[in-house]
Amino acid sequence: NAVNFMRRSKLVKQIMVAFD
């Protein structure tokens, strides 16, 4: 699902920022 993918990419971005 495209919406699911966008939501997941947003979550991954937040996780990457948190680990940065």
N, CA, C and O atoms as a MOPAC input file, in Angstrom:
PM7 MOZYME 1SCF
protein

 N      0.85200 1    -1.20800 1     0.00000 1
 C      0.00000 1     0.00000 1     0.00000 1
 C      0.88100 1     1.24800 1     0.00000 1
 O      1.83600 1     1.33400 1     0.77100 1
 N      0.56800 1     2.19700 1    -0.84700 1
 C      1.38800 1     3.40700 1    -0.96100 1
 C      1.33700 1     4.22500 1     0.32700 1
 O      2.35100 1     4.75500 1     0.78000 1
 N      0.13400 1     4.31900 1     0.91100 1
 C      0.01000 1     5.10100 1     2.14900 1
 C      0.82900 1     4.44400 1     3.25400 1
 O      1.50600 1     5.12000 1     4.02900 1
 N      0.75600 1     3.11900 1     3.31500 1
 C      1.52500 1     2.39000 1     4.32100 1
 C      3.01400 1     2.63600 1     4.12800 1
 O      3.75300 1     2.81700 1     5.09600 1
 N      3.45500 1     2.64200 1     2.86000 1
 C      4.87500 1     2.85200 1     2.57400 1
 C      5.30800 1     4.24600 1     3.00600 1
 O      6.38200 1     4.41600 1     3.58400 1
 N      4.47100 1     5.24400 1     2.72500 1
 C      4.81500 1     6.61400 1     3.10600 1
 C      4.88800 1     6.73100 1     4.62200 1
 O      5.79100 1     7.36700 1     5.16500 1
 N      3.93300 1     6.11100 1     5.29200 1
 C      3.91800 1     6.16300 1     6.76000 1
 C      5.17300 1     5.48800 1     7.31500 1
 O      5.79000 1     5.97400 1     8.26300 1
 N      5.53600 1     4.36200 1     6.70500 1
 C      6.71400 1     3.63900 1     7.18200 1
 C      7.97500 1     4.45300 1     6.92600 1
 O      8.85900 1     4.50700 1     7.78100 1
 N      8.06700 1     5.08800 1     5.75700 1
 C      9.25700 1     5.87900 1     5.44200 1
 C      9.37800 1     7.04200 1     6.41800 1
 O     10.48100 1     7.42100 1     6.81000 1
 N      8.23400 1     7.60600 1     6.80900 1
 C      8.25800 1     8.70300 1     7.78600 1
 C      8.78800 1     8.17900 1     9.11900 1
 O      9.59100 1     8.83500 1     9.78300 1
 N      8.32600 1     6.99000 1     9.50000 1
 C      8.76300 1     6.40200 1    10.76100 1
 C     10.26500 1     6.11100 1    10.70800 1
 O     10.99300 1     6.38700 1    11.66100 1
 N     10.71500 1     5.55400 1     9.58700 1
 C     12.14200 1     5.24500 1     9.43900 1
 C     12.96300 1     6.52500 1     9.52600 1
 O     14.03700 1     6.54400 1    10.12700 1
 N     12.44800 1     7.60000 1     8.91900 1
 C     13.17000 1     8.87700 1     8.97900 1
 C     13.30500 1     9.33600 1    10.42800 1
 O     14.37500 1     9.78100 1    10.84500 1
 N     12.22700 1     9.22700 1    11.18900 1
 C     12.27300 1     9.64800 1    12.59800 1
 C     13.27900 1     8.79700 1    13.36700 1
 O     14.02600 1     9.31100 1    14.19900 1
 N     13.29800 1     7.48900 1    13.08500 1
 C     14.23000 1     6.60300 1    13.78200 1
 C     15.66300 1     6.98300 1    13.41500 1
 O     16.53000 1     7.04100 1    14.28700 1
 N     15.91600 1     7.24100 1    12.13600 1
 C     17.26600 1     7.61100 1    11.70700 1
 C     17.68800 1     8.91400 1    12.36900 1
 O     18.83700 1     9.05300 1    12.79100 1
 N     16.76800 1     9.87000 1    12.46200 1
 C     17.09100 1    11.14500 1    13.10400 1
 C     17.40600 1    10.90800 1    14.57800 1
 O     18.31100 1    11.52800 1    15.13500 1
 N     16.65000 1    10.00400 1    15.20500 1
 C     16.85900 1     9.73800 1    16.62900 1
 C     18.23300 1     9.10300 1    16.84700 1
 O     18.88000 1     9.34800 1    17.86500 1
 N     18.67700 1     8.28400 1    15.88400 1
 C     19.96900 1     7.61300 1    16.02700 1
 C     21.11600 1     8.47300 1    15.51300 1
 O     22.28000 1     8.12400 1    15.71000 1
 N     20.81000 1     9.58800 1    14.85900 1
 C     21.85100 1    10.42500 1    14.27900 1
 C     22.66100 1    11.10200 1    15.37700 1
 O     23.59100 1    11.85400 1    15.08400 1

